[in-house]
Amino acid sequence: ALAGMLQSASALYRVELGAPDPARDGWLRYSDLELASRLSFLLWNAAPDDELLEAALAGDLADADGVHGQARRLLEDPRARRAVRAFFAQYFDLARLEDVRERDPELHPGFTPTLTVAMRTEIELLVDDVVFGRDADVRELLRTRRTFVNAELADLYGLEVEGVSPITFVPVELPEDGPRAGLLTLGAFLTANAHPTETSPTLRGKYIRERLLCDLVPPPPPGVSTAIPPPTGMPRTLRERLEAHRVRPDCAACHAIIDPPGYLFEGFDSIGRVRATDHGFPVDTSGGLDGPALVNG
């Protein structure tokens, strides 16, 4: 009996079948209990509490005002902060920062394992500020110049900030004429989508295609080497080496759509520090999506 219960779809999944919508023939709508479950697992990552269940049984979730009222109540609970942080940690792939153990000390002096911890904390504080602190538009995460830095991040971003320490984060406004605005120019994104010794327009562009634009980038064909040829003879920029890599027919189709948006971030090295050169040559940050080339700057 126990084995049967544990294998039941009703035990493994939140089964939401819906019920006929009286207002639209042939349509289904969530029952109040199903809606309560979706609401609670979204905002708390847990089952509904008694108050939410009682509201569902009383029919209070049958209209938008009732749902909004319960959503506001759930968001005021500390459990909502943990769930929202967990959601954005998955969405932004913050766990990948745990794999960043080291960076070339000659290329990235001052890099320490605690820097990636600070990068993750920065994103968590920024999300918390937008969602709970100011109840702002979540799209602000992609364009805001407001962030939170400790001593290591202030040094990385070239900022003079009072009151910071290795463990103390303070809110700052990034310069309006500076190169940073939004999550895609912060250390967490730039470092997680880079290699130990050099950047990766491919990883950064792939993230934008899949996570922000919801495109599907297929994996490389079987047997195809994804290694970028190392520079030979005269040093060559990574962009030049990638362009040479893209002439291969089995590589061109995917790299043609993921590399151009990644080029926009070539002005940042593999820990997110601003740079102007690559192997001594000026960095080319022109890129784009499907239209005319853009320049980040």
C-alpha positions in Angstrom: 0.0 0.0 0.0 2.8 2.4 0.9 4.6 1.7 -2.4 1.4 2.3 -4.3 0.9 5.7 -2.5 4.4 6.8 -3.2 4.1 6.0 -6.9 0.8 7.7 -7.3 0.8 10.7 -9.6 -1.2 12.5 -6.9 1.7 12.0 -4.5 4.5 12.9 -6.9 2.9 15.8 -8.6 0.5 18.7 -8.0 -2.3 17.5 -10.2 -4.3 20.4 -11.5 -7.1 19.3 -13.8 -9.3 22.4 -13.6 -13.1 22.5 -13.9 -15.4 23.8 -16.6 -15.4 27.6 -16.8 -19.1 28.7 -16.6 -18.2 32.0 -18.4 -16.5 30.4 -21.5 -17.8 27.3 -23.1 -15.2 24.6 -23.6 -12.7 26.3 -21.3 -11.3 25.1 -18.0 -10.4 27.1 -15.0 -8.5 26.2 -11.8 -10.6 25.3 -8.9 -10.1 27.5 -5.8 -8.1 24.7 -4.1 -5.9 24.3 -7.2 -5.3 28.0 -7.3 -4.5 28.1 -3.6 -1.9 25.4 -4.2 -0.3 27.2 -7.2 -0.2 30.5 -5.3 1.4 29.0 -2.2 4.0 26.9 -4.0 4.9 29.9 -6.2 5.3 32.4 -3.3 6.3 30.1 -0.5 7.6 27.0 -2.2 5.3 25.2 0.4 1.8 23.9 0.8 -1.0 26.4 1.6 -1.5 27.4 5.2 -4.9 27.2 7.0 -5.9 30.8 6.1 -5.3 30.2 2.4 -7.2 26.9 2.5 -10.1 28.5 4.3 -10.2 31.3 1.7 -10.3 28.7 -1.1 -13.1 26.7 0.5 -15.1 29.9 1.1 -14.8 30.8 -2.6 -12.7 33.9 -2.0 -10.2 33.0 -4.8 -12.9 33.1 -7.4 -12.1 36.7 -8.5 -8.9 38.7 -9.0 -9.4 40.8 -5.9 -9.4 37.7 -3.7 -6.3 36.3 -5.3 -4.5 39.6 -5.1 -5.4 39.9 -1.4 -4.0 36.5 -0.6 -0.9 37.1 -2.7 -0.1 40.2 -0.8 -0.5 38.4 2.5 1.8 35.6 1.4 4.4 38.1 0.2 4.5 39.8 3.6 5.6 36.5 5.2 9.4 35.8 5.5 8.9 32.6 3.6 8.2 34.6 0.5 11.7 36.1 0.6 13.3 32.7 0.7 11.1 31.4 -2.2 11.7 34.5 -4.4 15.5 34.3 -3.8 15.5 30.6 -4.7 13.5 31.4 -7.9 15.9 34.1 -9.1 19.0 32.0 -8.0 17.8 29.3 -10.4 16.8 31.7 -13.1 20.1 33.5 -13.0 22.2 30.3 -12.6 23.8 31.6 -9.4 24.9 28.1 -8.5 27.4 28.2 -11.3 29.4 30.7 -9.2 30.2 27.8 -6.8 32.2 26.2 -9.6 34.4 29.3 -10.0 37.3 28.2 -7.8 40.1 30.2 -9.3 41.1 32.7 -12.0 44.6 33.2 -13.5 46.3 35.4 -10.8 48.4 37.1 -13.5 45.3 38.1 -15.5 43.1 38.7 -12.5 45.1 40.0 -9.6 43.2 40.2 -6.4 40.7 37.5 -7.2 39.7 35.5 -4.2 37.1 32.7 -3.6 35.1 35.2 -1.5 34.6 37.4 -4.5 32.1 35.0 -6.0 30.3 34.8 -2.7 30.0 38.6 -2.7 28.7 38.5 -6.3 25.9 36.1 -5.3 25.0 38.2 -2.3 24.9 41.3 -4.5 22.2 39.7 -6.8 20.2 38.5 -3.8 20.2 42.0 -2.2 19.3 43.6 -5.5 16.3 41.2 -6.1 15.2 41.7 -2.5 15.3 45.5 -2.9 13.3 45.4 -6.2 10.7 42.9 -5.1 10.2 43.6 -1.4 12.1 46.9 -0.6 10.6 49.1 -3.3 7.9 47.0 -4.9 9.4 48.0 -8.3 9.0 46.6 -11.8 11.0 43.4 -11.9 12.3 44.4 -15.4 14.3 47.0 -13.6 16.8 44.3 -12.8 18.0 44.5 -16.4 18.5 48.2 -16.6 19.0 49.6 -13.0 22.2 51.4 -12.0 21.4 50.7 -8.4 23.2 47.8 -6.7 24.9 46.7 -3.5 28.6 46.3 -3.0 31.1 45.3 -0.3 34.8 46.2 -0.4 35.7 43.5 -3.0 33.0 44.5 -5.4 33.6 48.2 -5.0 37.2 47.5 -6.0 36.1 45.4 -8.9 33.8 48.1 -10.2 36.2 50.9 -9.6 34.0 52.6 -7.0 35.0 54.8 -4.0 32.3 53.8 -1.4 32.2 54.8 2.2 31.1 52.3 4.9 32.0 49.1 3.0 34.0 46.2 4.4 34.5 42.5 3.3 31.2 41.7 5.0 29.3 45.0 4.9 27.3 45.8 1.7 25.9 49.2 1.0 23.6 50.5 -1.7 25.3 52.5 -4.5 24.2 54.2 -7.7 26.5 53.2 -10.6 27.7 56.2 -12.7 25.3 57.3 -15.4 28.2 57.6 -17.9 29.7 54.3 -16.8 29.6 50.9 -18.6 27.4 49.1 -16.1 23.6 49.0 -16.0 21.5 46.1 -14.9 22.2 42.5 -14.0 24.0 41.6 -17.2 26.9 44.0 -16.4 27.4 42.8 -12.9 30.1 40.4 -11.7 27.8 37.4 -11.2 26.6 37.1 -14.8 29.9 38.0 -16.3 32.0 35.6 -14.2 29.6 32.6 -14.3 29.6 32.9 -18.1 33.3 33.0 -18.7 36.4 30.7 -18.6 39.2 30.9 -16.1 41.6 32.6 -18.5 39.4 34.4 -20.9 35.8 35.5 -21.6 33.2 33.6 -23.5 30.9 35.5 -25.9 29.4 32.1 -26.6 28.3 31.4 -23.0 27.1 34.9 -22.4 25.2 35.0 -25.7 23.7 31.6 -25.1 22.4 32.7 -21.7 20.7 35.7 -23.3 19.1 33.6 -26.0 17.8 30.9 -23.7 17.1 32.7 -20.4 16.0 36.1 -21.6 14.6 35.5 -25.1 13.3 31.9 -24.5 15.0 30.6 -27.6 16.1 27.0 -27.8 19.8 26.6 -28.7 20.5 23.0 -29.7 23.6 21.1 -28.3 26.6 20.7 -30.6 26.3 17.8 -33.1 28.0 14.6 -31.9 31.7 14.4 -32.5 32.1 18.2 -33.0 34.9 19.8 -31.0 33.8 22.9 -29.2 37.3 24.0 -28.4 38.4 27.4 -29.7 41.8 27.3 -31.4 44.4 28.9 -29.2 46.3 31.9 -30.5 49.3 31.0 -32.7 52.0 33.3 -33.8 50.9 36.9 -33.3 48.3 37.2 -30.5 44.8 37.2 -31.7 41.7 38.4 -29.9 39.1 35.9 -28.8 36.6 37.5 -31.2 38.9 36.8 -34.1 39.4 33.2 -33.1 35.7 32.8 -32.7 35.0 34.3 -36.1 37.5 31.8 -37.6 35.7 29.0 -35.7 32.4 30.0 -37.2 33.4 29.3 -40.8 33.0 25.6 -40.1 29.5 24.6 -41.4 28.8 22.4 -38.4 29.4 25.3 -36.0 28.2 28.3 -37.9 24.4 27.9 -37.5 24.4 28.1 -33.7 27.4 30.5 -33.3 25.7 32.9 -35.7 22.9 33.5 -33.2 24.7 33.1 -29.8 28.0 34.9 -30.4 26.8 38.3 -31.6 24.9 39.2 -28.4 27.8 37.8 -26.4 30.2 40.2 -28.1 28.4 43.1 -26.5 30.0 42.1 -23.2 33.6 41.8 -24.4 34.4 45.0 -22.6 34.4 43.0 -19.4 36.9 40.3 -18.5 36.2 36.9 -17.0 35.6 38.3 -13.5 33.6 41.3 -14.7 36.3 43.9 -14.6 36.2 46.6 -17.3 38.8 46.1 -20.0 39.8 47.9 -23.2 42.1 45.4 -24.8 42.4 41.7 -25.5 45.9 40.4 -26.0 47.0 43.9 -26.5 44.4 44.7 -29.2 41.4 47.0 -28.8 38.3 45.1 -27.7 35.4 45.1 -30.3 32.1 45.2 -28.5 29.9 45.5 -31.5 27.2 42.8 -31.6 23.4 42.3 -31.6 20.6 39.9 -32.0 18.8 39.6 -35.3 19.0 43.2 -36.6 21.7 45.9 -37.1 24.9 45.6 -35.1 24.9 47.4 -31.7 27.8 48.7 -29.6 27.8 48.4 -25.8 29.1 51.6 -24.4 
